[in-house]
Amino acid sequence: MTMSADLYQQVILEHNKKPRNYLKLDGATHTAEGFNPLCGDHLWVYAKVNADGVIDEMTFEGLGCAISKASASMMTVALKGKTIDEARVIFKEFHSLLLGDLKPDITPNQLGKLKIFSGIWQYPARVKCAALGWHAMNGALNQLQTVTTE
């Protein structure tokens, strides 16, 4: 196993075992349910956005594989304190990363620690796992109640 693959595995396992911000957020201003019909992963994303459009809090809950839970956990950490517009940019960058279109070492980006998912495009069945929480977050910010990976 390469050093980057080992680090990826460690990060995924850590965020799956101890997901950050894993709870229903009382008083959420934005919420959406995300579902992956192919594997059954099912998440809810909650956000409190202030009058200035800044995400003060973001949480999630639900059932899913290690990759979907870890990705959602890291998403909540990465987006807290960002504006809705910044969150949308990061969503697009992350989605491009998952598809293998964004090369994080070459293309300027705002992904930070999320770059750990850069090799997932090699496993197409796992792309939707990593994307589920992000699609739910994007749906929540766009006032959609439910989103799927299809």
MOLIN-V86957 format. One line per field, one symbol per residue. ss: DSSP state (h for helix, s for strand, l for the rest). psi: psi as a letter, one per 20 degrees, with the letter a starting at -180 (. if undefined). Layout:
ss = ???
psi = ???
//
This chain:
ss = llhhhhhhhhhhhhhhhllllslllllllssssssllllllssssssssllllssssssssssllhhhhhhhhhhhhhhlllshhhhhhhhhhhhhhhlllllllllllllhhhhhhllhhhlhhhhhhhhhhhhhhhhhhllllsssll
psi = prghhggggggggghggmpqknrpopkpipqqpppoihijpoqppqqoprhjkpohqprrraprrhghggghghghghipiqrggghhghggggghghijhpohigpprkhciiihjhjhhimhhighghighghggggghjkqhpqri.
//
